[in-house]
Structures are given as C-alpha cells and as structure tokens.
Amino acid sequence: MSSVQTTQIKVTLSNELYLHLKSKAEKLGLNLASYIRHLVINDVKDIEIPVFKMSEKREKIALKALEDYKAGKTTSVENFDDYLENI
C-alpha cells in the first residue's frame, strides 16, 4: 500500500476535447484518467520542487523528537480532544 497522499480533481472539457483525449488514451490502452495523469506528469517532470533547509534550532527539535519516538517515549493520540481533556 502506497503512503503517497492523493487528491481527486474534476475537470470540465468540451465534448470535442473529451472525445479527442479519450481516443488518444484508447490508442495507448489507457483509461482517460490514466492518460491525463500521464500528460500532467510529463508536463511537470522537469520542474524542481524547492527544498528549504531547517534552521539549526528546528533541526535539533526534530532530531530530538525522532530520538524520543524511536526510544518509545512518545504517546499515540487517537482523539486529540480527548487527549487535551486528559492532560
């Protein structure tokens, strides 16, 4: 099972464009959604996603949190409201 989050979108197309895209998708053996996903991926594949370095302070906090998690020092919270009531 993939841990990648996904978002579903709705796109409005003219009938002519819809039929054209559907025809191209069928020629490639794809359904329309897969074909459009392929087009989008190809369009954005060369775009670099910016990566920002954490400040030294934030990095220390994150590394300490990870260390605590690995050491079993953290608590799993199922319901945040219940958790806040029981602090």
N, C-alpha and C positions, 0 to 999 in steps of 0.2 A: 504494500500500500504506500502510495506516494505521500510525502508530507508537504508538497507544494500546494499553497493556497491558490484557489482559482476564483474567477469572477465570471459570471454569465452576463452577456450583453444582448440587447435587442437592436437589430439594425433594420431600418426601413429602406427598401430598394424599389426602383421602378420595376415593372414586370419584365421589361426588355433586359435590364441588367441582371435581374434574378435568373431569367432563362439562359442568358449568356454564361453566367457563373456556374449554374447547375450543369450545363452542357460541358464546360471545361472540367469540372470536378468529375463528372461521369467518365470522361475520356481517360482520366488518371486513376479511375477506380476508387475515388474518394466520395464521401458524402459531402454536402455543401459546407457544413461546419468545419470539417477537417481541411477542406480546400481553403476556406477563408483563413483559418488558423495558420496554415502553411504560408499564405500570402503575407500575413502580418509578421510572422517570424522572419521571413526573408527580408521584409522591409526594415525591421529594426535590428537585425543581427549585427550590423556594424556600428551601432550606437553604443558608446561606452557609458555604463552606469556609474555615476560619481560615487567614490568611496571616500568617506570622511574619517580621519583619524580621531580617536577618542582623546580627550585631554588626559594628561597623566593621572589626575585625580580620579576621573571617571573610570579609567582603565584599572586602577588599584581597587576601586569599589567593585567592579565587575569580576575581577580575578578573585577577590575575597569571597564574593557571593558564589562563584563557581566552586571554590575550595570548600565552602560550607556545604554546598549541595552534595558534592562528592563524599564528604565526611558524614552525611546523613544528619546534618544539623538544621535542615530546613523542614518546614511543615507544608504538606499538601493542603490546599484550600479548595473545597468543592463549592461552597457557597460563601461569597465574600460578605454579604450582610450578616450571616450567622457568625462568621469569623469575627467581625467587628463587634458584635454584641457580646462575645465571649472573651474579649481581651481583658 
